[in-house]
């Protein structure tokens, strides 16, 4: 909580242009002085009465000016604007709740829907009142660099062209004195604004625990008041054990016939305090103690027309509530016995009858309900029917009963809801959406509203999805063998997970990689056999088997060996013992042992053996060796 430093801020600004798009909350004209949705609170009434008191005569030293203040012209009273009051109170709340200082511009970029959400779903906290990431709340005076006054007020349906602000004052009366007592040496912009040519004002007051200020007061001024009421504002003010009761009076036709405070049904004449007879503030001071009292103001204008403030009900002072919807009858109102007049508001409407004592009997209308019902009737008799009880399109359904578009009689809870993107049944848009922007809504058969390539009428593409939303992908958008290749992606055998365009080609007589060619780069097909080697000579042919597309070694045959001198074709070249010496060369001639020619005799005496046995044995040995070799 900052110290009691009092700070003022004021400015003049140009209203927002006609090209600004604003979220407006339009309210009907409330009865003057009758609170609507908690507006005005006591400090806001106190400020309005004090400002109008100054406008009636801004040049009364010590009351409406300080000794150094510049004299100003007299102006008619300001009328309170409900939308402007909501905008001003929001700015106070937004600054205090989020630890902001005193500044005309907001300390964030205010959401454009704040006029609809403030005090309904948003209390002014940054998380619901500010655009995310725009917050820069600080206690620095005039430190706001966010949404400006004109735009902010526009979000509430109010055209502001001037604003005053104050912080730290004890109540609204003191804040107004800070504004109207300014002097030129220190800048008197607030005094000039409040005593200038405006005709309406929205006043806001908010208090709370904060690091900067605990109380903020703002007023936003404009020039769109539809009328000026004879009694625009009135209030009570505690004064050292007594109470001042003050009411603003305005009637260009002249001075009033009478002005009375009606306290608990008793009339107390009021006297002019400040101003002239036709533009003044009237006052009466009473010692009423601390008990509960009800009061209202009753005037007869220069034409003896009856005028009251508030227009319905009475304000409370002391220990009772601030406002009650039914006021006590004034003892000073004279009438002719038997005379009647209408009375009450809303469901409390009735008739008052003048009794034999020439005073009005109480209104015979119904009692107010404590809360409004959704029936288009002013149930609490405050002169206002909540805006959400409207049925502008006369479809028999009110906004408070769930009519989500009161400007279209085909839209209401339970209405037929065709597939057109409009929530006719007020149950949420449901499947009437086109999130992917393909111009086809879910209710029109869009089977994937997150993919603009998928909707009825779309061309099927090879992606495994049901692009045209007919219930299944295209006939070739299948992957039956789960090899992550579809038929439309050139999987040439969708029953075999080993066959697809990314497969390695095997030497198996199959087009494994689906390129239209079989066993490219292979010498043979795996498992294929062929004879190898030769059957020539001592060799025997073998067999080669294809493995990984390549012929393997020759197996099971007899290979050639180096030629030996053995009478065999060892190296299988069709020749025997090539390169070997002759195994049986011709022998030298043997002399004839019998030159005589006599055969058969045994010439042993000579000692020379016969050669035949030796030749026989040599031949036998050669024959046996050959046989063994063949085996």
FENZI-V707075 format. One record per residue. N is the residue number from 1. RES is the residue in one letter. BURIAL is I if it has 24 or more other C-alpha atoms within 12 Angstrom, else O. Layout:
BEGIN
n = <N | N>
res = <RES | RES>
burial = <BURIAL | BURIAL>
END
This chain:
BEGIN
n = <1 | 2 | 3 | 4 | 5 | 6 | 7 | 8 | 9 | 10 | 11 | 12 | 13 | 14 | 15 | 16 | 17 | 18 | 19 | 20 | 21 | 22 | 23 | 24 | 25 | 26 | 27 | 28 | 29 | 30 | 31 | 32 | 33 | 34 | 35 | 36 | 37 | 38 | 39 | 40 | 41 | 42 | 43 | 44 | 45 | 46 | 47 | 48 | 49 | 50 | 51 | 52 | 53 | 54 | 55 | 56 | 57 | 58 | 59 | 60 | 61 | 62 | 63 | 64 | 65 | 66 | 67 | 68 | 69 | 70 | 71 | 72 | 73 | 74 | 75 | 76 | 77 | 78 | 79 | 80 | 81 | 82 | 83 | 84 | 85 | 86 | 87 | 88 | 89 | 90 | 91 | 92 | 93 | 94 | 95 | 96 | 97 | 98 | 99 | 100 | 101 | 102 | 103 | 104 | 105 | 106 | 107 | 108 | 109 | 110 | 111 | 112 | 113 | 114 | 115 | 116 | 117 | 118 | 119 | 120 | 121 | 122 | 123 | 124 | 125 | 126 | 127 | 128 | 129 | 130 | 131 | 132 | 133 | 134 | 135 | 136 | 137 | 138 | 139 | 140 | 141 | 142 | 143 | 144 | 145 | 146 | 147 | 148 | 149 | 150 | 151 | 152 | 153 | 154 | 155 | 156 | 157 | 158 | 159 | 160 | 161 | 162 | 163 | 164 | 165 | 166 | 167 | 168 | 169 | 170 | 171 | 172 | 173 | 174 | 175 | 176 | 177 | 178 | 179 | 180 | 181 | 182 | 183 | 184 | 185 | 186 | 187 | 188 | 189 | 190 | 191 | 192 | 193 | 194 | 195 | 196 | 197 | 198 | 199 | 200 | 201 | 202 | 203 | 204 | 205 | 206 | 207 | 208 | 209 | 210 | 211 | 212 | 213 | 214 | 215 | 216 | 217 | 218 | 219 | 220 | 221 | 222 | 223 | 224 | 225 | 226 | 227 | 228 | 229 | 230 | 231 | 232 | 233 | 234 | 235 | 236 | 237 | 238 | 239 | 240 | 241 | 242 | 243 | 244 | 245 | 246 | 247 | 248 | 249 | 250 | 251 | 252 | 253 | 254 | 255 | 256 | 257 | 258 | 259 | 260 | 261 | 262 | 263 | 264 | 265 | 266 | 267 | 268 | 269 | 270 | 271 | 272 | 273 | 274 | 275 | 276 | 277 | 278 | 279 | 280 | 281 | 282 | 283 | 284 | 285 | 286 | 287 | 288 | 289 | 290 | 291 | 292 | 293 | 294 | 295 | 296 | 297 | 298 | 299 | 300 | 301 | 302 | 303 | 304 | 305 | 306 | 307 | 308 | 309 | 310 | 311 | 312 | 313 | 314 | 315 | 316 | 317 | 318 | 319 | 320 | 321 | 322 | 323 | 324 | 325 | 326 | 327 | 328 | 329 | 330 | 331 | 332 | 333 | 334 | 335 | 336 | 337 | 338 | 339 | 340 | 341 | 342 | 343 | 344 | 345 | 346 | 347 | 348 | 349 | 350 | 351 | 352 | 353 | 354 | 355 | 356 | 357 | 358 | 359 | 360 | 361 | 362 | 363 | 364 | 365 | 366 | 367 | 368 | 369 | 370 | 371 | 372 | 373 | 374 | 375 | 376 | 377 | 378 | 379 | 380 | 381 | 382 | 383 | 384 | 385 | 386 | 387 | 388 | 389 | 390 | 391 | 392 | 393 | 394 | 395 | 396 | 397 | 398 | 399 | 400 | 401 | 402 | 403 | 404 | 405 | 406 | 407 | 408 | 409 | 410 | 411 | 412 | 413 | 414 | 415 | 416 | 417 | 418 | 419 | 420 | 421 | 422 | 423 | 424 | 425 | 426 | 427 | 428 | 429 | 430 | 431 | 432 | 433 | 434 | 435 | 436 | 437 | 438 | 439 | 440 | 441 | 442 | 443 | 444 | 445 | 446 | 447 | 448 | 449 | 450 | 451 | 452 | 453 | 454 | 455 | 456 | 457 | 458 | 459 | 460 | 461 | 462 | 463 | 464 | 465 | 466 | 467 | 468 | 469 | 470 | 471 | 472 | 473 | 474 | 475 | 476 | 477 | 478 | 479 | 480 | 481 | 482 | 483 | 484 | 485 | 486 | 487 | 488 | 489 | 490 | 491 | 492 | 493 | 494 | 495 | 496 | 497 | 498 | 499 | 500 | 501 | 502 | 503 | 504 | 505 | 506 | 507 | 508 | 509 | 510 | 511 | 512 | 513 | 514 | 515 | 516 | 517 | 518 | 519 | 520 | 521 | 522 | 523 | 524 | 525 | 526 | 527 | 528 | 529 | 530 | 531 | 532 | 533 | 534 | 535 | 536 | 537 | 538 | 539 | 540 | 541 | 542 | 543 | 544 | 545 | 546 | 547 | 548 | 549 | 550 | 551 | 552 | 553 | 554 | 555 | 556 | 557 | 558 | 559 | 560 | 561 | 562 | 563 | 564 | 565 | 566 | 567 | 568 | 569 | 570 | 571 | 572 | 573 | 574 | 575 | 576 | 577 | 578 | 579 | 580 | 581 | 582 | 583 | 584 | 585 | 586 | 587 | 588 | 589 | 590 | 591 | 592 | 593 | 594 | 595 | 596 | 597 | 598 | 599 | 600 | 601 | 602 | 603 | 604 | 605 | 606 | 607 | 608 | 609 | 610 | 611 | 612 | 613 | 614 | 615 | 616 | 617 | 618 | 619 | 620 | 621 | 622 | 623 | 624 | 625 | 626 | 627 | 628 | 629 | 630 | 631>
res = <X | X | X | X | X | X | X | X | X | X | X | X | X | X | X | X | X | X | X | X | X | X | X | X | X | X | X | X | X | X | X | X | X | X | X | X | X | X | X | X | X | X | X | X | X | X | X | X | X | X | X | X | X | X | X | X | X | X | X | X | X | X | X | X | X | X | X | X | X | X | X | X | X | X | X | X | X | X | X | X | X | X | X | X | X | X | X | X | X | X | X | X | X | X | X | X | X | X | X | X | X | X | X | X | X | X | X | X | X | X | X | X | X | X | X | X | X | X | X | X | X | X | X | X | X | X | X | X | X | X | X | X | X | X | X | X | X | X | X | X | X | X | X | X | X | X | X | X | X | X | X | X | X | X | X | X | X | X | X | X | X | X | X | X | X | X | X | X | X | X | X | X | X | X | X | X | X | X | X | X | X | X | X | X | X | X | X | X | X | X | X | X | X | X | X | X | X | X | X | X | X | X | X | X | X | X | X | X | X | X | X | X | X | X | X | X | X | X | X | X | X | X | X | X | X | X | X | X | X | X | X | X | X | X | X | X | X | X | X | X | X | X | X | X | X | X | X | X | X | X | X | X | X | X | X | X | X | X | X | X | X | X | X | X | X | X | X | X | X | X | X | X | X | X | X | X | X | X | X | X | X | X | X | X | X | X | X | X | X | X | X | X | X | X | X | X | X | X | X | X | X | X | X | X | X | X | X | X | X | X | X | X | X | X | X | X | X | X | X | X | X | X | X | X | X | X | X | X | X | X | X | X | X | X | X | X | X | X | X | X | X | X | X | X | X | X | X | X | X | X | X | X | X | X | X | X | X | X | X | X | X | X | X | X | X | X | X | X | X | X | X | X | X | X | X | X | X | X | X | X | X | X | X | X | X | X | X | X | X | X | X | X | X | X | X | X | X | X | X | X | X | X | X | X | X | X | X | X | X | X | X | X | X | X | X | X | X | X | X | X | X | X | X | X | X | X | X | X | X | X | X | X | X | X | X | X | X | X | X | X | X | X | X | X | X | X | X | X | X | X | X | X | X | X | X | X | X | X | X | X | X | X | X | X | X | X | X | X | X | X | X | X | X | X | X | X | X | X | X | X | X | X | X | X | X | X | X | X | X | X | X | X | X | X | X | X | X | X | X | X | X | X | X | X | X | X | X | X | X | X | X | X | X | X | X | X | X | X | X | X | X | X | X | X | X | X | X | X | X | X | X | X | X | X | X | X | X | X | X | X | X | X | X | X | X | X | X | X | X | X | X | X | X | X | X | X | X | X | X | X | X | X | X | X | X | X | X | X | X | X | X | X | X | X | X | X | X | X | X | X | X | X | X | X | X | X | X | X | X | X | X | X | X | X | X | X | X | X | X | X | X | X | X | X | X | X | X | X | X | X | X | X | X | X | X | X | X | X | X | X | X | X | X | X | X | X | X | X | X | X | X>
burial = <O | O | O | O | O | I | I | I | I | I | I | I | I | O | I | I | O | O | O | O | O | I | O | I | I | O | I | O | O | I | I | I | I | I | I | I | I | O | I | I | I | I | I | I | I | I | I | I | I | I | I | I | I | I | I | I | I | I | I | I | O | O | I | I | I | I | O | O | I | I | I | I | O | I | I | I | I | I | I | I | I | I | I | I | I | I | I | I | I | I | I | I | I | I | I | I | I | I | I | I | I | I | I | I | I | I | I | I | I | I | I | I | I | I | I | I | I | I | O | O | O | O | I | I | I | I | O | I | I | I | O | O | O | O | I | I | I | I | I | O | I | I | I | I | I | I | I | I | I | I | I | I | I | I | I | I | I | I | I | I | I | I | I | I | I | I | I | I | I | I | I | I | I | I | I | I | I | I | I | I | I | I | O | O | O | O | O | I | I | I | I | I | I | I | I | I | O | I | I | I | I | I | I | I | I | I | I | O | O | I | O | I | I | I | I | I | I | I | I | I | I | I | I | I | I | O | O | I | I | I | I | I | I | I | I | I | I | O | O | O | O | O | I | I | I | I | I | I | I | I | I | O | O | O | I | I | I | I | I | I | I | I | I | I | I | O | I | I | I | I | I | I | I | I | I | I | I | I | I | I | I | I | I | I | I | I | O | I | O | O | O | O | I | I | I | I | I | I | I | I | I | O | O | O | O | O | I | I | I | I | I | I | I | I | I | I | I | I | O | O | O | I | I | I | I | I | I | I | I | I | I | I | I | O | O | O | O | O | O | O | O | O | I | I | I | I | I | I | I | O | O | I | I | I | O | O | O | O | O | I | I | I | I | O | O | O | I | I | O | O | O | I | O | O | I | I | I | I | I | I | I | I | I | I | I | I | I | I | I | I | I | O | O | O | I | I | I | I | I | I | O | I | I | I | I | I | O | I | O | I | I | I | I | O | O | O | O | O | O | O | O | I | I | I | I | I | O | O | O | O | I | I | I | I | O | O | O | I | I | I | I | I | I | O | I | I | I | I | I | O | I | I | I | I | I | I | O | I | O | I | O | O | I | I | I | I | I | I | I | O | O | O | I | I | O | I | I | I | I | O | O | O | O | I | I | I | I | I | I | I | I | I | I | I | O | I | O | I | I | I | I | O | O | O | I | I | I | I | O | I | I | I | I | I | O | O | O | O | I | O | O | O | O | I | I | O | O | O | O | O | O | O | O | O | O | O | I | I | I | O | O | O | O | O | I | O | O | O | I | O | I | O | O | O | O | O | O | O | I | O | O | O | O | O | O | I | I | I | I | I | I | I | O | O | O | O | O | O | O | O | O | O | O | O | O | O | O | O | O | O | O | O | O | O | O | O | O | O | O | O | O | O | O | O | O | O | O | O | O | O | O | O | O | O | O | O | O | O | O | O | O | O | O | O | O | O | O | O | O | O | O>
END
